[in-house]
């Protein structure tokens, strides 16, 4: 069955590449320039599922997306890790010496910051989407401006790659979440990872106690991220990823944490993509 998948960005973006890797090329893609628009598409029935970047091995967590998933009660139903290789691209018949400005998404610029120390004449300009910059350069035939984007974007928009893999750390992975408004009925024997959210009282050892529950129930903590509660200064929500071998171990831990933590929520249970 053909699905419509909402992505942040346009065709040629890294979210588009994830949609191709995860669902294949037969699906429809809904292009959204913001993550808010991506989430909204799930509720106005213009997309059945959405893809959202959650964290990068260089730049860290994308905190607003954790809040979007939580505040909209979305369900993480899968994940995908993408080896992100940033290419510097521009219209043909130019060299890096001809480039005065490089435009890209803030995360891409951050991941490639060291590369541009050798090119002080280049101004770095933040934009909404990597592939959208490539499209604008091509459609408006802008010379002297380069984009940081994927190899797929260079192919789609007929741009020349001036420098390959310019990210600071060559092994550069981004984790993407596959999200829906409703959970999907995965078989329990296929589920070995969960994303959780909870709050804790300001008591000594409260976080350690929760972590001990996870350990005692044979859960492996793979991610912990705190996010401040805007409406309650100096109080934090914790977002946690855990893996496990037996679903029954997770169910036991969840039943205990429901009692011990405040506002405990299971954001999703799914198959671990990083094995």
C-alpha positions as CSV (number, residue, x, y, z in Angstrom):
1,X,0.0,0.0,0.0
2,X,1.4,3.4,-1.0
3,X,1.9,5.9,1.9
4,X,2.4,9.6,2.0
5,X,5.5,10.4,4.1
6,X,6.0,13.9,5.5
7,X,9.6,15.0,5.6
8,X,11.4,18.1,6.8
9,X,12.9,19.5,3.6
10,X,12.5,18.7,-0.1
11,X,13.5,15.9,-2.4
12,X,17.3,15.6,-2.2
13,X,17.3,16.4,1.6
14,X,18.7,13.9,4.1
15,X,15.1,13.2,5.3
16,X,14.2,12.3,1.7
17,X,17.1,9.8,1.6
18,X,15.8,8.3,4.9
19,X,12.4,7.9,3.4
20,X,13.9,6.1,0.4
21,X,16.0,3.8,2.6
22,X,13.2,3.0,5.0
23,X,10.1,2.8,2.7
24,X,11.5,2.6,-0.8
25,X,11.0,4.7,-3.8
26,X,7.3,3.8,-4.4
27,X,6.0,6.0,-1.6
28,X,4.8,9.6,-2.0
29,X,6.7,12.3,-0.2
30,X,5.2,15.4,1.3
31,X,7.8,18.2,1.5
32,X,7.7,20.4,4.6
33,X,10.1,23.3,5.3
34,X,9.7,23.1,9.1
35,X,9.2,20.3,11.6
36,X,6.1,22.0,12.8
37,X,4.6,21.7,9.3
38,X,5.8,18.1,9.2
39,X,3.9,17.3,12.4
40,X,0.8,19.3,11.3
41,X,0.6,17.2,8.2
42,X,-0.2,14.1,10.3
43,X,-3.1,15.8,11.9
44,X,-4.6,17.4,8.8
45,X,-4.5,14.0,7.1
46,X,-2.1,15.0,4.3
47,X,0.4,12.4,5.4
48,X,0.2,9.0,7.1
49,X,3.6,9.0,8.7
50,X,6.5,11.4,9.3
51,X,10.3,11.4,9.6
52,X,12.1,13.6,12.1
53,X,15.8,13.9,12.9
54,X,16.4,13.4,16.6
55,X,20.1,13.5,17.2
56,X,23.5,13.7,15.4
57,X,26.7,12.1,16.4
58,X,28.6,15.4,16.0
59,X,26.1,18.2,17.0
60,X,24.0,16.2,19.6
61,X,20.3,16.2,20.2
62,X,17.7,18.2,18.3
63,X,15.8,19.2,21.5
64,X,12.8,20.9,19.8
65,X,11.9,17.7,18.1
66,X,11.7,15.8,21.4
67,X,9.2,18.5,22.6
68,X,7.2,18.2,19.3
69,X,6.8,14.5,19.7
70,X,5.9,14.7,23.4
71,X,3.5,17.7,23.1
72,X,1.6,16.3,20.2
73,X,1.5,12.8,21.7
74,X,3.1,11.2,18.7
75,X,4.3,7.6,18.6
76,X,7.8,6.6,17.6
77,X,7.2,3.4,15.5
78,X,10.7,3.0,14.0
79,X,14.1,4.6,13.6
80,X,16.8,4.8,11.0
81,X,20.5,5.8,11.2
82,X,22.0,7.6,8.2
83,X,25.6,8.2,7.5
84,X,25.4,11.9,6.6
85,X,28.1,13.0,4.1
86,X,28.0,16.7,3.4
87,X,29.1,17.8,0.0
88,X,29.9,21.4,-1.1
89,X,28.2,22.2,-4.4
90,X,27.6,25.0,-6.8
91,X,26.9,25.8,-10.4
92,X,29.4,24.4,-12.9
93,X,32.6,26.1,-14.0
94,X,33.4,27.5,-10.5
95,X,36.1,26.7,-7.9
96,X,36.0,27.3,-4.1
97,X,37.9,30.5,-4.7
98,X,34.9,31.8,-6.6
99,X,32.5,31.1,-3.7
100,X,31.6,34.1,-1.5
101,X,28.8,32.6,0.5
102,X,27.8,29.1,1.6
103,X,24.1,28.6,2.6
104,X,22.7,25.6,4.4
105,X,20.8,24.3,7.4
106,X,22.3,25.5,10.7
107,X,23.0,21.9,11.7
108,X,24.9,21.2,8.5
109,X,27.0,24.4,8.9
110,X,27.8,23.4,12.5
111,X,28.9,20.0,11.4
112,X,31.2,21.5,8.7
113,X,32.6,24.4,10.6
114,X,36.2,23.3,10.7
115,X,36.4,23.0,6.9
116,X,35.7,26.7,6.4
117,X,38.6,27.8,8.6
118,X,40.8,27.4,5.6
119,X,38.5,29.7,3.6
120,X,38.0,32.9,5.6
121,X,36.7,34.7,2.6
122,X,33.5,32.6,2.6
123,X,30.5,33.8,4.6
124,X,28.3,31.1,6.2
125,X,24.6,31.8,6.0
126,X,21.9,29.8,7.7
127,X,18.9,28.6,5.7
128,X,15.9,26.3,6.3
129,X,16.9,23.3,4.3
130,X,20.1,21.8,2.7
131,X,18.4,20.7,-0.5
132,X,16.3,23.8,-0.9
133,X,19.4,25.9,-1.1
134,X,20.7,23.6,-3.9
135,X,17.4,24.1,-5.7
136,X,17.5,27.9,-5.4
137,X,21.0,28.0,-6.7
138,X,20.0,25.9,-9.7
139,X,16.6,27.6,-10.5
140,X,17.9,31.1,-10.0
141,X,21.4,30.4,-11.5
142,X,23.2,32.0,-8.6
143,X,26.9,32.2,-9.0
144,X,29.3,32.8,-6.1
145,X,27.0,30.9,-3.7
146,X,27.4,27.3,-2.7
147,X,25.2,24.8,-0.8
148,X,26.1,22.1,1.7
149,X,23.8,19.2,0.8
150,X,23.7,15.5,-0.2
151,X,25.0,13.9,-3.3
152,X,21.4,13.2,-4.2
153,X,20.7,16.9,-4.1
154,X,23.6,17.6,-6.4
155,X,22.3,15.0,-8.9
156,X,18.7,16.3,-8.8
157,X,19.6,20.0,-9.2
158,X,22.6,19.4,-11.6
159,X,25.2,21.0,-9.4
160,X,29.0,20.3,-9.3
161,X,30.5,19.0,-6.1
162,X,33.4,21.3,-5.2
163,X,34.5,19.3,-2.1
164,X,33.4,16.0,-0.8
165,X,32.6,14.9,2.8
166,X,33.4,18.2,4.3
167,X,31.9,17.4,7.8
168,X,34.4,17.8,10.6
169,X,34.1,14.2,11.7
170,X,34.0,11.8,8.8
171,X,31.9,9.2,10.5
172,X,28.8,11.4,10.9
173,X,25.5,9.7,11.8
174,X,22.1,11.1,12.3
175,X,19.3,9.2,14.0
176,X,15.9,9.7,12.6
177,X,12.5,8.7,14.2
178,X,9.6,7.4,12.2
179,X,6.5,8.9,13.9
180,X,2.7,8.4,13.6
181,X,-0.3,9.7,15.5
182,X,-1.1,6.1,16.5
183,X,1.1,3.2,17.5
184,X,1.4,0.2,15.2
185,X,0.9,-3.4,16.3
186,X,4.4,-4.8,16.1
187,X,4.8,-8.3,17.3
188,X,6.4,-8.3,20.7
189,X,9.2,-10.6,19.6
190,X,10.2,-8.0,17.1
191,X,10.3,-5.1,19.6
192,X,13.6,-4.6,21.4
193,X,13.8,-0.8,21.9
194,X,11.6,1.8,23.6
195,X,11.6,5.6,24.0
196,X,10.3,6.9,27.3
197,X,9.6,10.2,28.9
198,X,9.1,11.0,32.6
199,X,9.6,13.6,35.3
200,X,11.0,13.3,38.8
201,X,10.6,15.1,42.1
202,X,13.6,17.1,43.5
203,X,14.7,14.3,45.8
204,X,18.2,13.0,46.3
205,X,18.7,9.8,44.3
206,X,15.4,9.9,42.4
207,X,17.1,9.6,39.0
208,X,19.5,6.9,40.3
209,X,16.5,4.9,41.6
210,X,14.8,4.9,38.2
211,X,18.1,3.9,36.5
212,X,18.5,1.1,39.0
213,X,15.0,-0.2,38.1
214,X,16.0,-0.3,34.4
215,X,19.2,-2.2,35.3
216,X,17.4,-4.6,37.6
217,X,14.9,-5.3,34.8
218,X,17.7,-6.0,32.3
219,X,17.2,-2.9,30.3
220,X,20.2,-1.2,28.6
221,X,20.1,2.6,28.7
222,X,21.3,3.9,25.3
223,X,20.2,7.5,25.6
224,X,19.2,10.0,28.3
225,X,18.3,13.6,27.5
226,X,16.9,16.2,29.9
227,X,14.7,19.0,28.6
228,X,13.6,22.0,30.8
229,X,9.9,22.4,31.4
230,X,9.3,26.0,30.2
231,X,6.2,26.5,32.4
232,X,8.0,25.2,35.5
233,X,11.5,26.8,35.9
234,X,14.3,24.5,37.0
235,X,12.2,21.3,36.6
236,X,13.1,18.9,33.8
237,X,11.6,16.1,31.8
238,X,13.8,13.2,31.0
239,X,13.8,11.4,27.6
240,X,15.3,8.0,27.7
241,X,15.9,5.2,25.1
242,X,16.4,1.6,26.3
243,X,17.0,-1.7,24.6
244,X,16.1,-5.1,25.9
245,X,16.2,-8.8,24.8
246,X,12.8,-9.8,26.3
247,X,9.7,-7.6,25.9
248,X,8.5,-9.0,29.3
249,X,11.5,-7.3,31.0
250,X,10.4,-4.0,29.5
251,X,6.8,-4.4,30.6
252,X,8.0,-5.1,34.1
253,X,10.2,-2.1,34.2
254,X,7.5,0.1,32.7
255,X,4.9,-1.0,35.3
256,X,7.4,0.0,38.1
257,X,8.4,3.3,36.6
258,X,4.8,4.3,36.1
259,X,4.4,4.2,39.9
260,X,7.8,5.8,40.7
261,X,8.0,8.6,38.1
262,X,5.7,11.5,37.4
263,X,4.0,11.8,34.0
264,X,5.5,8.6,32.8
265,X,4.9,8.1,29.1
266,X,5.9,5.5,26.5
267,X,6.8,7.5,23.4
268,X,7.2,4.3,21.3
269,X,8.3,0.7,21.1
270,X,10.0,-0.5,18.0
271,X,12.9,-2.4,16.5
272,X,16.4,-1.3,17.3
273,X,18.0,-0.1,14.0
274,X,21.5,0.0,15.4
275,X,22.6,-3.5,15.8
